[in-house]
Amino acid sequence: MGNPRFTAACRERGWHTQLDVVTAYEHHATLLGEPATITVRQVRRWQSSAPGWPHTLSRRVLHAMFGLPLPELGFTPPHTARQPPLPGRPGTTATEEDPVRRRSFLQGVLGAAPLLSPLGRDHLTAALANARRYSDQALVAHLRNALDAAARTDGRTGPRHTLPTALGLLGVIDELARDASSPVRRELLALGARAAEFTAFLHRDAGAPPQTTAYFHDRAAEWATFAGDTPMHAYVLLRKAQATDRDDATRMLDLAHAAAHGPWTLPPRARAEALQQEARALALTGAAPDTVARTLDEAHAALDGAPPAEPPTCTGPLCAAYSLDRLMAQAAISHREAGQPARAVDILQRHLGHGTFAPRDRAFFTAHLAGALAAAGEPEQAAATGLSALSLAARPGFGQALGELRRTASQLRPYARRPAVRELRQALTGLTVPPA
């Protein structure tokens, strides 16, 4: 029989072979700043009927990978007596089910959720001991504040520093939602959908395999459905479209169109972003420029009908901070994909010049400006702009911006002997951040 819990958890996340698990383990170890590697032989042992109890470092990495207590993955803590399995929970013993599982969970999660206030941590500890009694709106508010703080941290330091915290918070929400009373459970699931979508975004920006990002997107959509939050379900479709590779433009178009036109009502700013993503997908599928332009006009109309913008948060109204400058910058990407690089250059230069962008967004759009300049036949200016984007993206490891810069460097290969181009290519080659 082996260890069906571990095997099932791997397959849920898209890791279907032992080598997939090795790759995912090493990726998460890198995110945690640990130079850890494992072999296929170790994975085979974890999949066996006697997986043992992983050592401290492996426990930390496995928790980051799965966001679950290790006993829920089929591992047995030392000195735990084996008892008959509990009804309906194959492989789970009475000894494991409550005190050991929760103690393991607390050790893994509270250390990964430092953004909770002391009061919030005390409240969480009590709730994990008795979720039905202590899970309430005040605890949801603590978790909401911690998730917003994690998002702010990501904006400053990048995804690799934030992922352990995000996974910890996601694990807390998952654990509490199992036993919370109905009204609070619905709030926890709605918050969990936001946390899962944020975790998917971090994984994508950190260069995780696509199936890892897809797993957390699917978790977000599932929890949004359970919570009755149909706008959030649509928003996850938008984020899936944004995470879709440009070589799979038909799927990107299907996702963006469903987000914008499905059986739900997105807030105006979120609808504007979904429509601009649809415009980009149309450009990638070879639609006529007029068709792309009409869809962008719909995006502008949606934004024009939106209430005043609010400060960006991870848990507030969807796309509450989405602005005209951001819409224009994204529209420029659509024009670039439609074979109009000069128009993209003009729009990006104007809006990057006066718009207010978060560091990640500025790095990302500046990288696209470099690519548009390269496509417009301006290799020196493209390389200089690329170096500017690299200075914003390298240290925090903003993977989407770095991916665009690598694409630009590939475009500039015919000009590789020019000093500025050579400098950009060498700088990208020398990066210690894993590629996105």
FENHU-V770786 format. One record per residue. N is the residue number from 0. PHI is phi as a letter, one per 20 degrees, with the letter a starting at -180 (none if undefined). PSI is psi in radians with two decimals (NA if undefined). Layout:
n = {N:N}
phi = {PHI:PHI}
psi = {PSI:PSI}
This chain:
n = {0:1:2:3:4:5:6:7:8:9:10:11:12:13:14:15:16:17:18:19:20:21:22:23:24:25:26:27:28:29:30:31:32:33:34:35:36:37:38:39:40:41:42:43:44:45:46:47:48:49:50:51:52:53:54:55:56:57:58:59:60:61:62:63:64:65:66:67:68:69:70:71:72:73:74:75:76:77:78:79:80:81:82:83:84:85:86:87:88:89:90:91:92:93:94:95:96:97:98:99:100:101:102:103:104:105:106:107:108:109:110:111:112:113:114:115:116:117:118:119:120:121:122:123:124:125:126:127:128:129:130:131:132:133:134:135:136:137:138:139:140:141:142:143:144:145:146:147:148:149:150:151:152:153:154:155:156:157:158:159:160:161:162:163:164:165:166:167:168:169:170:171:172:173:174:175:176:177:178:179:180:181:182:183:184:185:186:187:188:189:190:191:192:193:194:195:196:197:198:199:200:201:202:203:204:205:206:207:208:209:210:211:212:213:214:215:216:217:218:219:220:221:222:223:224:225:226:227:228:229:230:231:232:233:234:235:236:237:238:239:240:241:242:243:244:245:246:247:248:249:250:251:252:253:254:255:256:257:258:259:260:261:262:263:264:265:266:267:268:269:270:271:272:273:274:275:276:277:278:279:280:281:282:283:284:285:286:287:288:289:290:291:292:293:294:295:296:297:298:299:300:301:302:303:304:305:306:307:308:309:310:311:312:313:314:315:316:317:318:319:320:321:322:323:324:325:326:327:328:329:330:331:332:333:334:335:336:337:338:339:340:341:342:343:344:345:346:347:348:349:350:351:352:353:354:355:356:357:358:359:360:361:362:363:364:365:366:367:368:369:370:371:372:373:374:375:376:377:378:379:380:381:382:383:384:385:386:387:388:389:390:391:392:393:394:395:396:397:398:399:400:401:402:403:404:405:406:407:408:409:410:411:412:413:414:415:416:417:418:419:420:421:422:423:424:425:426:427:428:429:430:431:432:433:434:435}
phi = {none:m:d:f:f:f:f:f:f:f:f:g:e:n:e:e:c:f:f:g:f:g:f:f:f:f:f:f:f:f:f:e:m:d:e:d:c:c:d:g:f:f:f:f:f:f:e:e:f:c:f:m:d:g:f:g:f:f:f:f:f:f:f:f:f:d:m:c:f:f:g:f:d:n:e:d:f:f:m:e:f:e:d:g:g:f:g:m:c:g:n:d:e:f:f:f:g:d:f:f:f:f:f:f:f:f:f:f:e:f:f:e:c:f:e:f:f:g:f:f:f:f:f:f:g:f:f:f:f:b:f:f:e:d:f:b:f:f:f:g:f:g:f:f:f:f:f:f:f:f:f:f:f:g:f:e:d:n:f:f:f:e:g:g:f:f:f:f:f:f:f:f:f:f:f:f:f:f:d:f:f:g:f:f:g:f:f:f:f:f:f:f:f:f:f:f:f:f:f:f:f:f:f:f:f:e:n:f:g:g:f:f:g:f:g:f:f:f:f:f:f:f:f:f:f:f:e:m:e:f:g:f:g:f:f:f:f:f:f:f:f:f:e:f:f:f:f:d:f:f:f:g:f:g:f:f:f:f:f:e:c:f:f:b:d:f:g:g:f:f:f:f:f:f:f:f:f:f:f:f:f:g:f:f:e:n:f:f:g:f:f:f:f:f:f:f:f:f:f:f:f:f:f:f:e:e:f:g:f:c:g:f:b:e:d:e:g:g:l:f:e:f:d:f:g:f:f:f:f:f:f:f:f:f:f:f:f:e:n:c:f:f:f:f:f:g:f:f:f:f:e:f:f:c:e:d:c:f:g:f:f:f:f:f:f:f:f:f:f:g:f:f:f:f:f:e:n:c:f:f:f:f:f:f:f:f:f:f:f:f:f:e:e:f:f:f:m:f:f:f:f:f:f:f:f:f:f:f:g:f:f:e:g:f:d:f:e:f:g:f:f:f:f:f:f:f:f:f:f:e:f:e:f:g:f:e}
psi = {-0.51:-2.57:1.46:-0.49:-0.81:-0.78:-0.76:-0.72:-0.66:-0.80:-0.62:-0.56:0.11:0.20:1.63:-0.29:2.85:-0.58:-0.61:-0.73:-0.72:-0.82:-0.77:-0.71:-0.83:-0.60:-0.82:-0.59:-0.71:-0.72:-0.59:-0.01:0.40:2.23:1.03:2.43:2.71:2.99:2.88:-0.59:-0.69:-0.73:-0.72:-0.66:-0.74:-0.46:-0.10:3.05:-0.18:1.26:-0.23:-2.99:1.97:2.69:3.04:-0.84:-0.78:-0.64:-0.70:-0.77:-0.75:-0.64:-0.70:-0.62:-0.77:-0.41:0.52:2.66:2.52:-0.63:-0.47:-0.18:0.18:0.10:2.49:2.09:2.67:2.60:0.35:2.07:2.44:2.23:2.91:2.54:2.58:2.60:2.30:-0.03:1.33:2.35:-0.06:2.27:2.80:-0.63:-0.71:-0.65:-0.76:-1.28:-0.76:-0.79:-0.79:-0.65:-0.76:-0.73:-0.78:-0.76:-0.69:-0.66:-0.78:-0.56:-0.39:0.03:1.06:-0.15:-0.07:2.47:2.83:-0.74:-0.72:-0.67:-0.74:-0.75:-0.72:-0.74:-0.75:-0.71:-0.65:-0.46:-0.57:1.45:-0.67:-0.54:-0.68:-0.13:2.02:-3.12:-0.53:-0.71:-0.72:-0.71:-0.70:-0.81:-0.65:-0.76:-0.69:-0.68:-0.71:-0.67:-0.66:-0.70:-0.69:-0.68:-0.75:-0.72:-0.46:-0.72:-0.17:3.01:-0.56:-0.52:-0.39:-0.43:-0.77:-0.70:-0.78:-0.75:-0.66:-0.81:-0.70:-0.71:-0.68:-0.84:-0.75:-0.78:-0.81:-0.65:-0.34:-0.62:-0.08:2.73:2.80:-0.88:-0.74:-0.61:-0.70:-0.71:-0.70:-0.73:-0.68:-0.74:-0.66:-0.63:-0.73:-0.76:-0.69:-0.70:-0.73:-0.72:-0.68:-0.77:-0.77:-0.77:-0.77:-0.79:-0.44:-0.03:0.40:2.75:2.56:-0.60:-0.46:-0.82:-0.75:-0.66:-0.81:-0.55:-0.75:-0.68:-0.74:-0.77:-0.69:-0.83:-0.63:-0.67:-0.79:-0.62:-0.08:0.42:1.38:-0.62:-0.66:-0.67:-0.78:-0.68:-0.66:-0.67:-0.71:-0.80:-0.59:-0.71:-0.73:-0.49:-0.12:2.37:2.50:-0.33:-0.16:0.97:-0.52:-0.75:-0.71:-0.74:-0.77:-0.78:-0.81:-0.71:-0.74:-0.70:-0.73:-0.52:0.12:-3.06:1.00:2.92:1.86:2.56:2.63:-0.73:-0.66:-0.67:-0.67:-0.75:-0.65:-0.70:-0.68:-0.58:-0.64:-0.69:-0.73:-0.76:-0.68:-0.76:-0.73:-0.48:0.05:0.32:2.71:2.54:-0.59:-0.65:-0.74:-0.78:-0.69:-0.69:-0.66:-0.61:-0.68:-0.67:-0.74:-0.69:-0.71:-0.74:-0.65:-0.51:0.16:2.64:2.97:2.53:2.67:2.84:2.55:2.38:2.88:-0.34:-0.05:-2.82:2.45:2.26:0.56:-0.44:0.10:2.21:2.94:-0.71:-0.72:-0.72:-0.75:-0.70:-0.72:-0.61:-0.64:-0.64:-0.70:-0.74:-0.65:-0.78:-0.46:0.12:0.48:1.11:-0.62:-0.70:-0.69:-0.73:-0.82:-0.82:-0.80:-0.74:-0.71:-0.79:-0.49:-0.44:-0.61:-0.14:2.77:1.99:2.50:2.73:-0.74:-0.78:-0.71:-0.72:-0.76:-0.83:-0.55:-0.63:-0.69:-0.63:-0.73:-0.75:-0.67:-0.69:-0.71:-0.78:-0.48:0.05:0.54:1.28:-0.72:-0.81:-0.62:-0.78:-0.74:-0.72:-0.67:-0.70:-0.63:-0.76:-0.68:-0.63:-0.48:-0.58:-0.46:-0.90:-0.86:-0.17:0.78:1.69:-0.61:-0.69:-0.74:-0.63:-0.73:-0.63:-0.63:-0.64:-0.73:-0.76:-0.63:-0.72:-0.56:0.09:-0.66:-0.29:0.47:-0.39:-0.19:2.41:-0.81:-0.71:-0.76:-0.70:-0.75:-0.81:-0.68:-0.68:-0.70:-0.68:-0.57:-0.01:2.42:-0.20:2.30:2.50:2.60:NA}
